[in-house]
């Protein structure tokens, strides 16, 4: 999330529509050729988004305007991406449309009953989670059988992670089985050695970046793991999802998966 610092500065000084117009330039000129296949499972249906709202779902994959309703999950009442948040009917995802904002970790959706939603969205969020298989297990739980998950993860080739290796599926399983918690900093040495600070100006110099990273439990800015489409398919398949559509752009990997009954 390279625009985090810029987004927060703009949020503090400019009207929201103008802020969104500026930041959406990140996606200008990018089109998802099979976007209709993805949006077919969200139109007129009830969903939830983990970490959002996201401009990606207004631009290159514009599903917000066609859905029936959308609730949201964020880990804290204050994040570097969204600023101050309040639980309750305050998740403003499109125009004046609002859903319920949940304040909880993405690995623990205990506030939400199983099989509640028709679809789940998540864009550029799972990489910030130390135990992604635990998170995906919870996300699957709140989906109805036959429900759809649209998972979007960053393409490392175009961001500050380009020198880091893709995480192995075995590593993710081991993290899940060992009960890895969100205060984990297992990958910090690798991140400090391979994070391209020239592509992440908001991180500052190495010392500033290290200090921010050590406080990751509170700010959640680290990318714990690195993903590609093959790994995304492995994770989702392991959890009983049928991956029916994938796509890639310069910046992101996309997967559409259906929860099998």
C-alpha positions in Angstrom: 0.0 0.0 0.0 2.4 2.6 -1.2 -0.1 5.4 -1.2 -0.8 5.1 2.5 1.0 8.2 3.6 -0.2 10.3 0.7 -3.8 9.2 1.3 -3.7 10.2 4.9 -2.3 13.6 4.1 -4.9 14.2 1.5 -7.7 13.0 3.7 -6.8 15.5 6.3 -6.9 18.5 4.0 -9.2 17.9 1.0 -12.8 16.9 0.3 -13.3 13.1 0.0 -14.5 13.1 -3.7 -11.4 15.1 -4.7 -9.1 12.8 -2.7 -10.6 9.7 -4.3 -10.2 11.2 -7.8 -6.6 11.9 -7.2 -5.7 8.5 -5.7 -7.7 6.6 -8.4 -5.1 7.8 -10.9 -3.2 4.8 -9.6 -5.5 2.7 -11.6 -5.9 5.0 -14.6 -5.4 3.2 -17.9 -5.8 -0.2 -16.3 -8.7 -2.4 -17.4 -9.6 -5.9 -16.3 -10.6 -7.7 -19.5 -12.7 -10.3 -17.7 -14.3 -8.0 -15.1 -17.8 -9.1 -16.0 -16.9 -12.7 -14.9 -15.9 -11.3 -11.5 -18.9 -9.0 -11.1 -21.4 -11.6 -12.1 -21.2 -13.1 -8.5 -21.8 -9.8 -6.7 -24.5 -8.0 -8.5 -27.7 -7.6 -6.4 -26.2 -9.6 -3.6 -25.1 -9.1 0.0 -21.4 -9.1 0.8 -18.6 -8.1 3.1 -15.2 -6.5 2.5 -12.1 -7.2 4.5 -10.0 -4.1 4.6 -11.6 -1.3 2.7 -13.4 0.3 1.0 -11.0 0.0 -2.0 -10.9 2.3 -5.0 -10.0 -0.8 -7.0 -13.6 -1.9 -6.6 -14.7 1.4 -8.0 -12.3 1.5 -11.0 -10.9 -1.5 -12.8 -13.3 -3.9 -11.1 -16.3 -1.7 -10.4 -18.6 -4.0 -8.3 -19.7 -1.5 -5.6 -22.4 0.2 -7.7 -24.2 -3.1 -8.6 -24.3 -4.9 -5.2 -27.3 -5.0 -2.9 -25.3 -4.2 0.3 -21.8 -4.4 1.7 -20.4 -4.5 5.3 -16.7 -3.9 6.1 -14.0 -5.2 8.5 -11.0 -3.2 9.7 -8.6 -4.2 12.4 -8.7 -1.0 14.4 -10.7 2.2 15.0 -7.8 4.1 13.4 -5.8 2.9 10.4 -3.2 4.6 8.2 -5.4 4.0 5.2 -8.8 5.0 6.4 -8.1 7.3 9.3 -10.7 7.2 12.1 -13.4 4.5 12.0 -16.4 3.8 14.1 -18.2 0.5 14.5 -21.8 0.3 13.5 -23.6 1.6 10.4 -20.7 3.7 9.1 -19.0 1.7 6.4 -19.4 4.2 3.5 -18.4 2.2 0.4 -20.1 3.9 -2.5 -21.7 7.4 -2.8 -24.0 7.6 0.2 -24.5 3.9 0.6 -23.4 2.5 3.9 -23.1 -0.9 5.6 -22.0 -2.1 9.0 -18.4 -1.4 10.0 -16.9 -4.2 12.1 -13.7 -3.4 14.1 -11.9 -6.7 14.5 -8.9 -8.7 13.3 -9.4 -10.3 9.9 -8.4 -13.6 11.5 -11.3 -13.4 14.0 -14.7 -12.6 12.7 -16.5 -14.0 15.8 -19.0 -11.1 15.7 -20.4 -12.5 12.4 -22.4 -15.7 12.1 -21.4 -18.4 9.8 -22.9 -18.5 6.2 -24.0 -14.9 6.4 -22.8 -13.4 3.1 -23.2 -14.1 -0.7 -19.7 -12.8 -1.5 -16.5 -11.5 0.1 -14.1 -8.9 -1.3 -10.6 -8.2 -0.2 -8.0 -6.1 -2.1 -4.4 -5.7 -1.0 -5.1 -6.8 2.6 -4.1 -10.4 3.0 -0.4 -9.6 2.6 -0.7 -7.5 5.8 -1.8 -10.5 7.8 0.7 -12.7 9.6 -1.5 -15.8 9.5 -3.2 -15.7 6.1 -4.6 -19.3 6.2 -6.3 -18.6 9.5 -7.8 -15.4 8.0 -9.0 -17.2 4.9 -10.5 -19.9 7.0 -12.6 -17.3 8.8 -13.5 -15.6 5.6 -14.7 -18.9 4.2 -16.8 -19.5 7.4 -18.9 -16.3 6.9 -19.6 -17.1 3.3 -22.7 -19.1 2.3 -22.1 -22.4 0.4 -21.8 -21.4 -3.2 -20.7 -17.9 -2.1 -17.9 -16.1 -4.0 -14.6 -14.7 -2.8 -12.8 -12.1 -4.9 -9.2 -11.9 -3.6 -6.8 -9.3 -4.9 -3.1 -9.3 -3.9 -0.2 -7.1 -5.0 2.0 -8.1 -7.9 5.5 -7.9 -6.4 7.1 -7.1 -9.7 5.7 -3.6 -9.5 6.3 -2.7 -5.9 8.8 -2.6 -3.1 8.7 -6.4 -2.6 10.1 -7.2 -6.0 13.4 -8.6 -4.5 11.6 -10.9 -2.1 10.8 -14.6 -2.9 7.2 -15.8 -3.2 6.2 -17.5 0.1 5.7 -21.3 0.0 2.4 -22.9 0.7 4.1 -25.2 3.2 5.2 -22.1 5.1 1.7 -20.7 5.3 0.3 -24.1 6.5 3.0 -24.2 9.2 2.1 -20.7 10.4 -1.5 -21.8 10.6 -0.8 -25.0 12.4 1.5 -23.3 14.9 -1.1 -20.6 15.7 0.9 -17.7 14.5 -0.6 -14.4 15.9 -0.7 -11.0 14.4 2.2 -9.6 16.5 4.6 -12.0 14.7 7.7 -10.5 13.2 9.3 -13.7 11.7 9.9 -12.1 8.4 11.3 -8.7 9.7 14.9 -9.5 8.9 14.1 -10.5 5.3 11.9 -7.4 4.9 14.6 -5.0 6.2 17.2 -6.6 3.9 15.0 -6.8 0.7 12.4 -4.0 1.0 13.1 -1.5 -1.8 12.9 1.8 0.1 13.3 3.8 -3.1 9.8 2.6 -4.1 8.3 3.3 -0.7 9.0 7.0 0.1 6.5 7.1 2.9 8.6 4.6 4.9 11.5 7.0 5.2 15.1 5.8 5.7 16.0 2.3 6.9 16.0 3.3 10.6 12.6 4.9 10.3 11.2 2.0 8.4 12.6 -0.4 11.1 11.0 1.6 13.9 7.6 1.6 12.1 8.0 -2.1 11.4 8.7 -3.0 15.0 5.3 -1.4 15.9 3.6 -3.4 13.2 0.9 -4.8 15.5 -0.5 -1.3 15.8 0.0 0.0 12.3 -0.2 -3.3 10.2 1.9 -1.8 7.4 4.3 -4.8 6.8 3.8 -7.2 4.0 4.4 -10.5 5.8 4.2 -12.8 2.8 4.6 -12.6 -1.0 2.0 -14.1 -3.3 1.5 -15.1 -6.9 -1.5 -16.6 -8.7 -0.2 -20.2 -8.2 0.0 -19.7 -4.4 -3.4 -18.0 -4.3 -4.9 -21.0 -6.1 -3.2 -23.4 -3.7 -4.5 -21.6 -0.6 -8.1 -21.4 -1.9 -8.1 -24.9 -3.2 -6.9 -26.2 0.2 -9.9 -24.6 1.9 -12.4 -26.2 -0.5 -12.8 -23.3 -2.9 -13.2 -23.8 -6.7 -11.1 -21.1 -8.4 -13.1 -20.3 -11.6 -11.4 -17.1 -12.8 -8.0 -15.4 -12.5 -6.5 -12.3 -13.9 -3.3 -10.2 -13.6 -2.4 -6.6 -14.1 0.9 -4.9 -13.7 0.0 -4.1 -10.0 -2.2 -6.9 -8.9 -3.2 -10.6 -9.0 -7.0 -11.4 -9.0 -8.8 -14.7 -8.1 -12.5 -15.4 -8.1 -13.3 -18.6 -6.1 -16.6 -20.3 -5.2 -17.1 -21.9 -1.8 -18.1 -25.5 -2.5 -21.2 -26.8 -0.6 
